[in-house]
Amino acid sequence: MNYLSTRGGIEPVGFAQAVMMGLATDGGLLVPEHIPQVDAATLTQWSTLDFRGLALEVLTLFVGDEISREHLRTLIERSYATFAHPEVTPVVEQDGLRILELFHGPTAAFKDVALQFLGNLFEYLLERDGGQLNIVGATSGDTGSAAIYGVRGKERIQIFILHPKGRVSPIQERQMTTVLDANVHNIAVRGTFDDAQGIVKALFNDLPFKSAYRLGAVNSINWARILAQTVYYFYAWGRMAQGDPGRRISFSVPTGNFGDVFAGYLAKRMGLPVDRLVIATNRNDILTRFIDSGSYAVSDQVYHTLSPAMDIQIASNFERYLYYLYDGDSATVRALLEQMQRTGQLEVDAARHAQARADFDAVAATDEQTLAQIRETFEATGYILCPHTAVGVHAARGRSDTLCLATAHPAKFAEAVREAIGQEAPQPPSLQGLMDKEPRCTELDATADAVKGHLEATLATGTDA
Ligand SMILES: *Cc1c(COP(=O)(O)O)cnc(C)c1O
């Protein structure tokens, strides 16, 4: 399978190159040349497979012959052996509540589903094709730990994760800094998340530095992350439809960068009988406003909410949807994004807006509604939602046959849960004892030069400078 850029500026590349590239060199996002189709008989057959078997079938369609089936099977086995639940992503039904639990990975958030696979995939491709990768990223919480756990101990990969000192939750900080593998380098910058992100951007924009130090990213625009997330839509459908290809199911998806809900859209385009896809956002509601109005307009600020992993101003994967909305017309996609760059806003025509409304519903939840949902669900069912999941459950109110994606374990967001129900969720084993473990972290000034110097010294000596 070959991959193209949403902006049309690259020659087609194969799967391995698309994964290593991350962002297309013309600034666009990589998309497959065509979307593979899955017929009803195949769906019925797939619905008997376990998560790993299903992952092998779905991924094979997009990998083509670039990785042998046996190697792919091994990568999948290794990636999901770290999950605490035998089903990997189980469906839970309790007193009318329907939840797809995506938080049984090592960092108790759904990003593990994709990043455990991406880490193994990077390692395999670097070993096979030769090379080294130095991953650099900034995090305000969940992504950093999931990325670190994805690549810890891997050959040919070093990872540097910047977080704003004292501004991530204690659990999230400990999840990152207590991973003591030699290839993991945590940096606490004396500044804000925006400072940390600005430094990472500056490093990537310094092209000589970027290529000399083989910098790579693990952000949510990597195609392999989307693919790994597509698997659980098929899996959940199989559990609920029990092989009846006529059964249509809706999904409510807590959304920030549009990665998770785009994976659902992809599954639907492949032929999965999805009824409605509900985009659930918090107060940072650029996507909800787009579905309501047809105008995609950046707001004047990022609001800090109880669902911080969704506190995002611009949804980076939205460009992929625009590409499909315009039937692969990359010239128009490029023009719309240039308009967005210039004016902070883009608009689609009435027909496209109608199509977007046919593709998605969208609901935004306030913090008050989020807390009320955690409380109401707990009182009705005894089940404890994390605040992100609660946004999705709120968005699904009054809908039948809707499965809500649970994106994090509630114990990760203990304060919000306590505020809602006066108690905390019991911690899963992966979060226990974190505060007693030994941390390792380097503190630096919030400047690109300080971080560059640290990277150079660490890579030269092989230990944290
Ligand atoms: C990252 C994250 C989200 C948002 O996922 P996107 O792919 O960015 O839409 C939702 N919930 C949690 C807990 C997350 O970590």
The ligand as an SDF file (V2000), in Angstrom:
LIG
                    3D

 15 15  0  0  0  0  0  0  0  0999 V2000
   -5.2390   12.0680   24.1240 C   0  0  0  0  0  0  0  0  0  0  0  0
   -6.4800   11.8200   24.9080 C   0  0  0  0  0  0  0  0  0  0  0  0
   -7.7630   12.0980   24.3840 C   0  0  0  0  0  0  0  0  0  0  0  0
   -7.9680   12.7380   23.0200 C   0  0  0  0  0  0  0  0  0  0  0  0
   -7.5910   11.8920   21.9620 O   0  0  0  0  0  0  0  0  0  0  0  0
   -7.3780   12.4990   20.4880 P   0  0  0  0  0  0  0  0  0  0  0  0
   -6.8590   11.3720   19.6880 O   0  0  0  0  0  0  0  0  0  0  0  0
   -6.3880   13.6150   20.6570 O   0  0  0  0  0  0  0  0  0  0  0  0
   -8.6920   12.9810   20.0140 O   0  0  0  0  0  0  0  0  0  0  0  0
   -8.8720   11.7920   25.1650 C   0  0  0  0  0  0  0  0  0  0  0  0
   -8.7470   11.2640   26.3940 N   0  0  0  0  0  0  0  0  0  0  0  0
   -7.5350   10.9850   26.9450 C   0  0  0  0  0  0  0  0  0  0  0  0
   -7.4780   10.4210   28.3220 C   0  0  0  0  0  0  0  0  0  0  0  0
   -6.3750   11.2310   26.2170 C   0  0  0  0  0  0  0  0  0  0  0  0
   -5.1650   10.9610   26.7680 O   0  0  0  0  0  0  0  0  0  0  0  0
  1  2  1  0
  2  3  1  0
  2 14  2  0
  3  4  1  0
  3 10  2  0
  4  5  1  0
  5  6  1  0
  6  7  2  0
  6  8  1  0
  6  9  1  0
 10 11  1  0
 11 12  2  0
 12 13  1  0
 12 14  1  0
 14 15  1  0
M  END
$$$$
